[in-house]
Amino acid sequence: MNLTVTGHHIEVTPAIRDYVTEKVKKITRHFDQVIDVSVTLSVEKLVQKAEVNVHVSGKDIFVQSEDADLYAAIDSLIDKLDRQVVKHKEKNSDHHRGGKVQVAEE
């Protein structure tokens, strides 16, 4: 997995880079076929913005989050990304093998 962390109108300190790296490792628990991750952190007036573009086999996933605090924006971003990765994994593994689902009647 290639990880790129860039800043737009913000300096990416080693502490922020380590924080993002630790959080991004969370998605590899659910889906190990992550090829490339690109994280962009930016500041627009008083809003801290975090964006991530994840390239997995067969799809690109883009997520963005905004908050007043950069660390809160990163946390929210990772939560959103985690849900998207799990959703993508479930879509790929659900192949409808032809069986019908039995619904219990009361």
C-alpha positions, 0 to 999 in steps of 0.5 A, spaced: 500 500 500 502 506 497 500 512 502 501 519 500 499 525 505 499 532 502 497 539 505 494 544 501 495 551 505 498 547 511 504 544 513 504 536 514 508 535 520 510 528 522 505 528 528 499 529 523 503 524 518 503 519 523 496 520 525 494 519 518 498 513 517 495 509 523 488 511 522 489 509 514 492 502 517 485 501 520 482 500 513 487 494 511 483 490 517 477 489 512 480 489 505 487 487 504 487 489 496 488 496 497 493 499 492 494 506 493 492 511 498 492 519 497 490 523 503 490 531 502 489 536 508 487 543 507 485 549 510 479 554 507 478 560 512 476 556 519 474 550 516 479 544 516 478 539 510 481 532 509 480 528 503 482 521 501 482 517 494 483 510 495 485 505 489 482 498 490 482 493 485 476 495 480 474 501 484 477 508 486 473 510 493 473 518 494 471 521 501 472 528 504 470 530 511 470 537 514 471 540 521 473 545 525 479 541 528 483 537 523 484 531 527 476 531 528 476 531 520 481 526 520 477 521 524 470 523 521 474 521 514 476 514 516 469 512 519 466 514 512 472 511 508 471 504 513 464 504 511 465 505 504 471 500 504 466 495 507 460 496 503 465 495 497 468 488 500 460 486 501 458 488 494 464 484 491 463 478 495 456 477 494 455 473 488 448 471 489 449 463 488 442 462 486 439 460 493 433 463 495 432 466 502 427 463 507 423 468 511 420 465 517 412 466 517 409 467 523 
